[in-house]
């Protein structure tokens, strides 16, 4: 089976990279937690809770490994990428929001895995009656919940030779149409979210795909990189059952498990029932002082010499989305020259100050000596005439 062969080949390559670079990943995490995080905390004036939350992410070995893998395991590139993602997370995920249900996304129970021990996701494509901004927030929350769940599986795994590092996903296209799909939202997810949660999907199985979806695929495959296209499969139902086996598929997809609606979902939060929180439902007892929302971290601009600046040497502004842009709209030579002059002065100011002081002293002595030479002949002639 071609699908099985490709997924096994990718799994073997991933595990080889994981074991070869695990010690380097630990070293990278030590640098991030002991050196980078304190600097970021001082510069952004992070609270202790915020620092602990940032430390949790930096301690997530699978996530740091996947980011490092995306950067070819080059330490300097990995550090730079992780710093940028940390700033983005502080702007877009912190402060934490109450847990909520993520529409169209389910995870099969933790003991249900594919042939290579990976957790299984089911993504449905039913239309969502929400604004674009609300859908974007849901997508960010979904990726963060998946990251946390994958880390939990990794921490609890006893198979150190084959730890869970990725998911496989079943993407059900049954209810999608060309009229309902949102190209803008898909493009935003590909460009803005997946690079900040890289490498979490080992493969995507497209289900209920038919000729009516060919136009959909023609559009979206042009937006995906080649590496992503190689992990997308279009199995028939028998091929799907052959790969996953009936014991790992719900009844919705010809498996022996209960239907999706009856299966436990480990990533779905346990929301309180109305009977458990009557005080929140009673309008006659409003709070005297409504709670103040925690302020979002807003970064208006970064210094040209800040280690958080992705365009070192130029002043950078950050929008509410966390995307850095040049403060003046372009790279200006005067800004770079000013930064270079600042760095030169910071590095050599003691030497320059000493040299200038010495030069002034030499000039003063030389001027005084020249004046003495000019007056010497006059004094000598007066002595002779006497």
N, C-alpha and C positions, 0 to 999 in steps of 0.2 A: 504494500500500500504506500503510495507516494507521500501522502500526508504524514503517515507515521514515520517514514524515513526522514523527511525534512525536519519534523519536530524533534526527533531524536538527535539528529545531527546538530541542530541549534542548541538543544539542551546540553549535549556533551561539550560543545564549545563554550557555553556559558559557565558550566561548572569548572572547566579547566581554567578559565580566566578568573573565576572566583577564588579558587584555591591558590593560584599563582600570585594573586594580588591582595590576599586577605591581610597580610601583615602590613602592607603599604596602606591599606584602607584604615586599619587601626591607627597607624602613625598619623594619617591625615586627620582622623577624628581628634586625636590628642592636640594637634596644632590648632584645629578649629575651636575646640572647647577652651583650651588654656590661653591662646593668644588672640585669635580673631574675635571670639564672642566678647571678651572684656572690652576690646577696642570699640566694637559696635555698640555695646551697652553704654559706654561713656559718651560716645558721639551722639547717640540718639536718646540718651537719658532714659533707658529702659527701666521699668520697675522690676522688682525681684521676681514677681510672678511671670512677667514677660520673658525674663532671662531664663527661668526654669523651663518655660515652654519652648524657647529656642534651643535650649540644651537638649531637650527630648528629641527634637528633630535631628540635631547634629549627632546624637547617640544612636540614631537608627542606622545600623551598619548596612543593611540591604539597600537603603536609599542612597547613602553616600557611595556605596560600591557602584550602583547603577549610574549615578552622575559621573563618577570617575571613569567608568567604562565608556560613557558617551564622549568623554574628552580624551579617549585613547590612553587613559591611565597616566597622562602627563600631569605631574603634581601642580605646577604653576597654573595651568589651565583649569584644573579641577578646583583649586582654591578660589580662583576668580569666579568661576561659574557658581560655586556654592555660596559665595558672598552675595552675588546678585540675587540668587534664589532666596536667600535669607531675608534680604531687604524686601523682596516682593512678598514673601510670606508675612512679614510684619505689617505690610501695608494692606494686604488683601484677606488674610485669615485671622489675624489677631485684631481685636479681642475675640475670643471664641464665642460662637453663637450657640444657643440651645440646640440639642440634637433634633433633627427633623427627618421625615421620610424622604428619600430620594426617589422621584418618580422614574418608572421604567427601568430600575436597576435592582437586581436581586443577586444574592450569593447563595450557592447551595451549602448545606451544612458542612462543618469543618471536616467531618470524616469522609466526605464524598470528594474524591480526587480523580484526575485523569490518569492515564497510564504512567505518567512521569511524576506523580505526586503533587500536581499543581491544583490549587483551588479553582473552582468553576464559577464563572459569572454568567448571568442571563440578562441580556439587554434587549428590551422591547422598544419598538419605534412608534408607539401610540402618540398621537398629537397631545401637546401639553398647552393648556389654556393659561399661559403666564406671559408676562412681558419678557423681552429679551434680557433685560438686566436681571430679572428674577431667575431666568433659566441659567444665566451665567453664574450666579451665586450658587445655584444648585449643582452645577457641574464642578465648581471648585470644591464644594463640600463633599461631593461624591468621590472625587479623587483623593481628598484628604482622608475620608473614612476608609477607602480601599488601602491607602498607605498604612494606616494604623492597624487594620486587620491583617495585612500581610506581615507587618512587623511582629504582631502577636503570634502568628503562625510560626514565624522564624524563631522567635524566642522560646516557644514551647516545643519546637521540634527536637527530637532526639537523634535524628538522622543527620549527623554532621557532614557526611559525605555528599548528601543530596538535600540540602535545606531548601525550603520553599522560597523562591526568589521572584516568582512571576505568577500571573493568572493565565487561564485560557478563558475565552469569552464566546458565548453563543449569542449572535446578533440576529434577532428575529425580525425579518422585514415584512411580515404579513400585512401590517396595517400602514405601511409607508407608501406614499405616492409622490409623484413629481410636484403636485400642488402643495403638499404638506411639508416637504423637506425644506430646511433652512440652510442654504449654502453659507450665509454669513456666520451663523452660529458654529457650523462645522469647521469653517476656515479658522475662526477665532480659537476653537479648541485645539486644532492642530498646531497653530502658531504660538499661542500664548500659554496653554495649559500643559500639553504633553511634554514639551521641553523642560518643564519644571517638575514633572513626575515621570522621568524617562524610564523606558524599559520595563514597565510593569506588566505588559501583555506579551505572552509568548506566542499567541496565535488567536485569530478571530475566525470563527466558523459562521458563514453567512447562511442563515436558514430561511426557508420559504422564498428563495430567490426564483424569479421567473422572468420570462422575456419582457414583462412590463417594467422590470427594474433595470433593464439594460441602459436606458437613458440616465438613470440615477448613477449607475456605476461608471458610465462614460465621463460624467462630470467629476465625481469624487476621486477617481483613481488618478486624475491629473494633479490633485492637491496633495497626494501622499508621496513620501519619499520611497525610493526603491526598496530600502530595507523593510519598510512597513508593508509594501505590496507583497513581499515574499512570505509574510506571515498571515496572509488572508487566504482562506480556503472556501470552496463552494461544494460541500459534500452533498451527496444524495442521502436520503434517510437511511438506507442500508449501510452506507459508508460511515455515517455519523454514529450509528449504533455499533458498528464494528470497531471504531476507534475508542469510543468511551466505554463500551459494554453496557448492556441494559441496566446493570446495578448502579450506574453513575448518571443516569438520565431520568428526568421526571416523565410522567405519563404524557405530558404535553408533546414530548418528542420521542415517543415510542419506547420509553424506558420502563423499568419496573418500580421506580420511586413514585410516591404520591405526586399529585399535581403541584405545580408551583405555588398555588394559593395555600396549600396545606403544609408545605415544607418550612422548616425553621430557617430563618434568614439571619446569620450571625452579624451582619453589618447594619441591620435595622435597629434603631434605638427603641427601647421600651418606654413608650410615651405614657405619662400618667393618665389614668382614667378620670373623667369629671368627678366621680364620686370620691376620689382620693384627694381632690384639691377643691373642696367647696368654697373656701375663702376666696379663690381666684374667680369664681363664677358668681359671686354675690355682689350685685351692683350697688346694694344699699350700704355697703361698708367700704367705700373707696379709701385708699391710703391717704393719710394727711399730707405726706410729702412724697410725691412720686419719685421713684428711684431715678437717679441721673445716669444716663448711659455712659459707659466707659469711653473716653475719647479715643478716636482712631489715631494711630501714629501718622502724622503728615510730614512728609519731607519735602520742603519747598525747593531747596537747592543743596547741592553738594560742593564742597570746596574743590578747586582743581587739584589739590594735593592730597585729598582724602583717599584712603585705601579702598573706600566703598565706591569710588568714582570709576565707572567702566571706561570713561574717556579721560584717562589721567592727563592732566595738563590743561584741560579746558573746563570752565564752569558749566555745571550740568543742573538742569531742573528736572524734577520728577512730578509727573501728573498723578491724579488720584488712582490711576490704574497701575502705578508703579513703574511705567515705562520711562527710562531715562532719555532726555532729549537735551540738545545743546541749548544753553540758556539764551544765546543770541541767535539761535536758528542755524548756525553753521560753525565750522572750525575757523576761528580767527587767529591769524598769525600773532597779533598783538597779545592775545591771551596766552598763547604758548610761550612767547618771549618773556612775558611778565612772570609766568610760572617758573621758567628756567632761571630767570634772574633771582626770584625768591629762593629757589632751591640752592643756587650758587651762594647767595648771601648766608643762608642758614648753615651751609657746610663750611664756608671759608671766612666767615665774618671776623673771627679772632685774628686770623692771619692777615686779612685785608686791613683791619684796624691797626695792627702792629706795623704793617708796612707803611701805611699812610702816616702814622705818627713818626716813624723813623725818617720818612721822606721830608716831612715838615721840619724836623729837627735839623737835618742836613742843610736844607735851604736857609734856615735861620743862621746857622753857623757860617755858611758860605757868604751870605750877605754881610754879616758882621765882619768877616775876614776881609772882604773886598773893600769895605769902608775904611778899615784900618790901613790898608795899602795906599788908598788915595790920600790920606792925611799924613802919611809918614814922610814923603819928600819935603813938604812945607815945613814941618818941624825941624827936619835936618838942616835946611837952608838957613833957618833962623838961628840955629846954634852956631853954624859956621860964620855967619855975619857978625856975631858977637865976638 
